[in-house]
Structure formats: C-alpha cells, structure tokens
C-alpha cells in the first residue's frame, strides 16, 4: 500500500507541470486587456501611416473622428495587434513549451498592458520548479528569443515592402525617429533602392511590429541575470558568466550616455532583479557540440537584432546639451 502511495505521489509530481487550471483566468484577462491597449496604440500608428504624406507637410493636421476611426485604420490596427502579440506570444510559448518538454513547472504567459508607445510592456512566464541540468537551462533560454526572431523576420519584410518613403521628418516638432538594427538596414537596402536625399522611411504598422520583435529579442539576449541571455551564458560558462554580466552592465550605462537614456532604466531593473544566476544541480555538465554551435547562432541573432538607439536623439549627452542651451 505504501509503495502504491509513493508511486502515486511521484506520478502526480510529474504531472504537476502540465496542470493549467490554476489561475488561468488571470493570464486570459491580462492578454485581453493587452490586446485592447495594443489596439488603442495601433489606431495612432495606423492613422499616421495612412496620412504620412499629409503629416510630414503639416504636423498640425487635425482630422475629425470619422477619419481617425475609418474602417481602413481600424483594420490596420487589428493587424498590428495580431502581429505584435503573435510575436510576443510566440516568444513566451517557446519558453513554456521547452519547460513542458522537460517537465518543468511553468505558468502560461502573463502579458503587461501599457496604452502607450507600443501598447504593451511585454510578457513573461514564471518557472516554478528548479532547472537541474545545463542543457535544459540552455534550451529553455534560447527557445523564446529564437522563436520571436523567426516570427519577426516575415513581419519586417512584409511590413517594409508596404512602408513609405517620405520627406525627412527629423526636424519636425514632436516627431520620433526610430533606430535601426543591422537586419533592418539589410532588408531596407534590398527593398528601397535609390532613396532620394533628405528622405525617411515611414514604417507600416506590421513593419513596426517586426521592429519591436527584434528589439525584444535583443533586450532578452543580454547575458545578464534572469534574462534569456543570462540563462544561455550561465549554461555555457557557469560561474564565469558573472564577469560577462558585469561587463555588459557597464555597456548599458555607456549606451545610456551616448545612445538612449532608456538603457539606464534597464540597467537599474537588472540590478534590482539581481545579477547572479541561481546555481543548477550539475555544474560539471558540458553542453553538446550542437548546442555550442547554436550558441554562435544566438550571438549572430543578437548582433542582427540589437538597436543601440531605439529612439534617436534621447541620449544623456544630447539631453544635457539641450538643457544647457535653454538656460
């Protein structure tokens, strides 16, 4: 009888990671709210795209609500919402399914609504049981960014094919200039040839969703703490990964000074969450040759996706210079 109870308990413990009944309503509720907040932001993005030429010529253009909420704008906003949330959902499900494969207890994704900028502050899953092996940590770490990157590429290519070349908007008051990743520049160079001088590319909402997907991929691949890149670097380097994390923390502060002040926020957030990676059970395990090759692919993905200045002109040097001039 006791032996049967032990076996039953062990079986229940194995099955626990696959139970999705607890508090799933919260995951669904947050996803629905995030869909609405992303749709809300998508209205503005879609309207600006449809009227890009007019807005470039007249930044004070003020249409009535029937134009802002036209069927075409509504449709574009729905597409933007579906593409962006699809990329973010794919990223998190990559982690979730890898956890499920290794029978590690993890929650479904929690989305964070934010009705500004892109419509969300991303999503995350909670891993509720220990990861015992390095290869498990590596696979779970790469599954998210790899999936997100793969989903972002067709969005970027398709969206850029529909994007518009407009007169330069850099000097327009209130305009926001997005930074470019290396991959974005490569695809732009293939699609847009012989762009006139003093011109800019006005992104289609789907291209913007792909741009966000690349940014999220790069942010998560920094080899620090509990980020996906932190999992990967710890699986590869063990305790030596802490030194690498310190180097990248210094890089964060340098990026904030010369490229984008938002890097300071990321640096402080990572410091708050902790730079150290929890130890795993088997520190001596060596990753297979195949996984080490994939690690080089992940480094390449980081290089292609990284955007030093997601929003141009908002580095600490420029901000201090402007404050000095207005004295």
C-alpha positions as CSV (number, residue, x, y, z in Angstrom):
1,X,0.0,0.0,0.0
2,X,2.8,2.4,0.9
3,X,4.6,1.6,-2.3
4,X,1.5,2.5,-4.3
5,X,1.2,5.8,-2.5
6,X,4.8,6.6,-3.2
7,X,4.3,5.8,-6.9
8,X,1.1,7.9,-7.0
9,X,2.8,10.9,-5.4
10,X,5.7,10.7,-7.8
11,X,3.3,10.4,-10.8
12,X,1.3,13.5,-9.5
13,X,4.6,15.4,-9.1
14,X,5.5,14.6,-12.8
15,X,2.0,15.6,-13.9
16,X,2.0,18.9,-11.9
17,X,3.9,21.0,-14.6
18,X,1.1,20.2,-17.1
19,X,-1.8,21.5,-14.9
20,X,-3.0,24.7,-16.5
21,X,-6.2,25.0,-14.4
22,X,-4.9,27.2,-11.6
23,X,-5.4,31.0,-12.1
24,X,-5.6,30.7,-15.9
25,X,-8.3,33.4,-15.8
26,X,-5.6,35.9,-14.9
27,X,-3.5,35.0,-18.0
28,X,-6.5,35.3,-20.2
29,X,-7.7,38.6,-18.6
30,X,-4.2,40.2,-19.0
31,X,-4.0,39.1,-22.6
32,X,-7.4,40.6,-23.4
33,X,-6.5,43.9,-21.8
34,X,-3.2,44.0,-23.5
35,X,-4.9,43.3,-26.9
36,X,-7.1,46.4,-26.2
37,X,-4.2,48.6,-25.2
38,X,-2.2,47.5,-28.2
39,X,-5.2,48.1,-30.5
40,X,-5.5,51.6,-29.0
41,X,-1.9,52.4,-29.8
42,X,-2.3,50.8,-33.2
43,X,-5.0,53.3,-34.1
44,X,-2.5,56.1,-33.9
45,X,0.2,54.1,-35.7
46,X,-2.2,53.2,-38.5
47,X,-3.6,56.7,-38.9
48,X,-0.2,58.2,-39.1
49,X,0.9,55.6,-41.7
50,X,-2.2,56.2,-43.9
51,X,-1.7,60.0,-43.7
52,X,2.1,60.1,-43.6
53,X,2.5,62.5,-46.6
54,X,0.0,65.0,-45.1
55,X,1.5,64.8,-41.6
56,X,5.0,65.4,-43.0
57,X,3.8,68.6,-44.7
58,X,1.6,69.7,-41.9
59,X,2.3,68.4,-38.4
60,X,-0.8,70.3,-37.1
61,X,-3.2,68.4,-39.3
62,X,-6.3,67.7,-37.2
63,X,-8.9,65.4,-38.8
64,X,-12.3,64.6,-37.5
65,X,-13.0,61.3,-35.7
66,X,-14.6,59.7,-38.8
67,X,-11.2,59.9,-40.5
68,X,-9.2,58.6,-37.5
69,X,-11.6,55.7,-36.9
70,X,-12.1,54.8,-40.6
71,X,-12.5,51.1,-41.4
72,X,-9.1,51.1,-43.1
73,X,-7.4,52.5,-39.9
74,X,-9.3,50.1,-37.7
75,X,-8.3,47.1,-39.9
76,X,-4.7,48.1,-39.9
77,X,-4.8,48.4,-36.1
78,X,-6.2,45.0,-35.8
79,X,-3.5,43.6,-38.0
80,X,-0.8,45.4,-35.9
81,X,-2.2,44.0,-32.7
82,X,-2.4,40.4,-34.1
83,X,1.2,40.5,-35.4
84,X,2.8,42.1,-32.4
85,X,1.0,39.9,-29.8
86,X,1.7,36.9,-32.1
87,X,5.4,37.6,-31.9
88,X,5.4,38.2,-28.1
89,X,3.2,35.1,-27.6
90,X,5.5,33.0,-29.7
91,X,8.5,34.2,-27.7
92,X,6.9,33.2,-24.4
93,X,5.4,29.9,-25.7
94,X,8.9,29.0,-26.8
95,X,10.0,29.1,-23.2
96,X,6.7,27.4,-22.0
97,X,6.9,24.5,-24.4
98,X,10.6,23.9,-23.6
99,X,9.7,23.8,-19.9
100,X,6.9,21.4,-20.7
101,X,9.2,19.2,-22.7
102,X,11.5,18.8,-19.7
103,X,8.5,18.5,-17.3
104,X,9.5,21.7,-15.5
105,X,6.6,23.5,-13.9
106,X,5.9,26.9,-15.6
107,X,2.9,29.2,-16.0
108,X,1.3,30.4,-19.2
109,X,2.4,33.8,-20.3
110,X,1.4,36.9,-18.3
111,X,1.0,39.9,-20.6
112,X,1.6,43.5,-19.4
113,X,-0.8,46.1,-20.9
114,X,0.5,49.6,-21.4
115,X,-1.5,52.0,-23.6
116,X,1.4,54.0,-24.9
117,X,4.5,53.6,-27.2
118,X,3.8,50.1,-28.5
119,X,0.7,49.1,-26.4
120,X,2.4,46.7,-24.1
121,X,5.4,46.2,-21.8
122,X,5.9,42.7,-23.0
123,X,5.1,39.3,-21.4
124,X,6.7,36.8,-19.1
125,X,6.3,33.3,-17.7
126,X,7.1,32.1,-14.2
127,X,9.2,29.0,-13.8
128,X,8.0,27.3,-10.6
129,X,10.3,24.3,-10.3
130,X,14.1,24.1,-10.4
131,X,16.1,23.6,-13.6
132,X,18.6,20.9,-12.8
133,X,20.6,20.5,-16.0
134,X,22.7,22.9,-18.1
135,X,21.2,21.6,-21.3
136,X,17.7,22.2,-20.0
137,X,18.7,25.8,-19.0
138,X,20.2,26.4,-22.4
139,X,17.2,25.0,-24.4
140,X,14.7,27.0,-22.3
141,X,16.8,30.2,-22.6
142,X,17.1,30.1,-26.4
143,X,13.6,28.8,-27.2
144,X,12.0,32.3,-26.6
145,X,14.3,34.6,-28.5
146,X,14.8,32.2,-31.3
147,X,11.0,31.8,-31.9
148,X,10.5,35.6,-31.5
149,X,13.3,36.3,-34.0
150,X,11.9,33.9,-36.6
151,X,8.4,35.4,-36.3
152,X,9.8,38.9,-36.6
153,X,11.5,38.5,-39.9
154,X,8.4,37.9,-42.1
155,X,6.7,40.8,-40.3
156,X,9.6,43.0,-41.0
157,X,10.0,42.0,-44.7
158,X,6.3,42.3,-45.5
159,X,5.8,45.5,-43.5
160,X,8.8,47.2,-45.1
161,X,7.5,46.2,-48.6
162,X,4.4,48.4,-47.7
163,X,6.3,51.2,-46.0
164,X,6.5,54.7,-47.5
165,X,9.4,56.9,-48.5
166,X,8.6,60.5,-47.3
167,X,10.5,63.8,-47.0
168,X,12.7,63.8,-43.9
169,X,10.8,64.3,-40.7
170,X,13.9,64.6,-38.4
171,X,13.4,68.3,-37.9
172,X,9.6,68.1,-37.4
173,X,8.5,69.1,-33.9
174,X,7.2,66.1,-31.9
175,X,8.4,63.5,-34.5
176,X,10.1,60.4,-33.2
177,X,12.9,58.8,-35.2
178,X,13.4,55.1,-34.6
179,X,16.9,53.5,-34.5
180,X,17.8,50.7,-36.9
181,X,19.1,47.3,-36.3
182,X,21.6,45.7,-38.7
183,X,19.0,43.4,-40.0
184,X,16.6,46.2,-40.6
185,X,19.2,48.1,-42.6
186,X,20.0,45.0,-44.7
187,X,16.3,44.5,-45.6
188,X,15.7,48.2,-46.2
189,X,18.7,48.2,-48.6
190,X,17.2,45.3,-50.5
191,X,13.7,46.8,-50.8
192,X,14.4,50.5,-51.0
193,X,17.0,51.4,-53.7
194,X,17.9,55.0,-54.8
195,X,16.1,56.7,-52.0
196,X,16.1,60.5,-52.6
197,X,18.3,62.6,-50.4
198,X,16.6,64.1,-47.2
199,X,14.1,61.3,-47.2
200,X,12.9,58.8,-44.5
201,X,11.1,55.5,-44.4
202,X,7.8,55.7,-42.7
203,X,7.1,52.2,-41.3
204,X,3.9,50.3,-42.0
205,X,2.4,49.1,-38.7
206,X,3.4,45.5,-39.5
207,X,7.0,46.6,-40.0
208,X,6.8,48.4,-36.7
209,X,5.6,45.2,-35.0
210,X,8.6,43.4,-36.5
211,X,10.9,46.2,-35.3
212,X,9.5,45.7,-31.8
213,X,10.1,42.0,-32.1
214,X,13.7,42.5,-32.9
215,X,14.1,44.9,-30.1
216,X,12.6,42.5,-27.6
217,X,14.8,39.7,-28.9
218,X,18.0,41.8,-28.4
219,X,17.0,43.0,-25.0
220,X,16.4,39.5,-23.8
221,X,19.7,38.2,-25.2
222,X,21.9,40.3,-23.0
223,X,23.9,37.8,-20.9
224,X,22.8,39.1,-17.6
225,X,20.9,37.7,-14.6
226,X,17.5,36.2,-15.3
227,X,17.3,37.4,-18.9
228,X,17.3,34.7,-21.6
229,X,20.9,35.6,-22.4
230,X,21.7,35.1,-18.8
231,X,20.4,31.6,-18.9
232,X,22.4,30.8,-22.0
233,X,25.7,32.4,-20.8
234,X,25.3,30.5,-17.5
235,X,24.8,27.2,-19.3
236,X,27.9,27.9,-21.4
237,X,30.2,29.5,-18.9
238,X,28.9,28.6,-15.4
239,X,30.1,30.9,-12.6
240,X,32.3,32.8,-15.1
241,X,29.2,34.3,-16.7
242,X,29.1,36.7,-13.8
243,X,32.1,38.6,-15.1
244,X,30.5,38.8,-18.5
245,X,27.3,40.2,-16.9
246,X,29.4,43.0,-15.2
247,X,30.9,43.9,-18.5
248,X,27.5,44.3,-20.1
249,X,26.2,46.3,-17.2
250,X,28.9,48.8,-17.8
251,X,28.0,48.7,-21.5
252,X,24.4,49.5,-20.5
253,X,25.5,52.7,-18.8
254,X,27.7,53.7,-21.7
255,X,24.8,53.2,-24.1
256,X,22.6,55.4,-21.9
257,X,25.1,58.2,-22.1
258,X,25.8,58.1,-25.8
259,X,22.7,56.4,-27.4
260,X,19.5,56.2,-25.5
261,X,18.7,57.0,-21.8
262,X,16.3,54.1,-21.6
263,X,19.3,51.8,-21.1
264,X,19.7,53.3,-17.6
265,X,16.2,52.0,-16.7
266,X,17.2,48.6,-18.0
267,X,20.4,48.6,-16.0
268,X,18.7,49.6,-12.8
269,X,16.0,47.0,-13.4
270,X,18.5,44.2,-13.8
271,X,20.4,45.4,-10.7
272,X,17.1,45.3,-8.8
273,X,16.3,41.7,-10.0
274,X,19.8,40.6,-9.3
275,X,22.9,40.0,-11.4
276,X,23.6,36.5,-10.1
277,X,22.1,33.4,-11.8
278,X,20.8,30.7,-9.4
279,X,23.1,27.6,-9.4
280,X,21.9,24.4,-11.0
281,X,22.3,20.9,-9.7
282,X,25.0,19.7,-12.1
283,X,27.7,22.3,-12.6
284,X,30.1,19.9,-14.3
285,X,27.8,19.1,-17.3
286,X,29.3,20.1,-20.6
287,X,26.9,21.2,-23.4
288,X,26.9,19.1,-26.6
289,X,28.7,20.4,-29.8
290,X,25.3,21.0,-31.4
291,X,24.2,23.4,-28.6
292,X,27.6,25.2,-28.8
293,X,27.0,25.8,-32.5
294,X,23.5,27.1,-31.7
295,X,25.1,29.5,-29.2
296,X,27.1,31.1,-32.1
297,X,23.8,31.4,-34.0
298,X,22.3,33.2,-31.0
299,X,25.2,35.6,-30.8
300,X,24.6,36.3,-34.5
301,X,20.9,36.9,-33.9
302,X,21.8,39.3,-31.1
303,X,24.2,41.3,-33.4
304,X,21.5,41.4,-36.2
305,X,18.7,42.5,-33.8
306,X,20.5,44.9,-31.5
307,X,19.4,48.6,-31.7
308,X,21.8,50.9,-29.9
309,X,19.4,53.8,-30.0
310,X,15.7,52.6,-30.2
311,X,14.6,56.3,-30.1
312,X,17.1,58.7,-31.7
313,X,18.2,61.9,-30.0
314,X,17.4,60.8,-26.5
315,X,20.8,60.1,-25.1
316,X,22.2,61.7,-22.0
317,X,24.7,63.9,-23.9
318,X,22.0,65.4,-26.2
319,X,19.6,65.9,-23.3
320,X,22.2,67.7,-21.2
321,X,23.2,69.8,-24.2
322,X,19.6,70.9,-24.8
323,X,19.1,71.8,-21.1
324,X,22.3,73.8,-21.2
325,X,21.2,75.7,-24.3
326,X,17.8,76.6,-22.7
327,X,19.4,78.1,-19.6
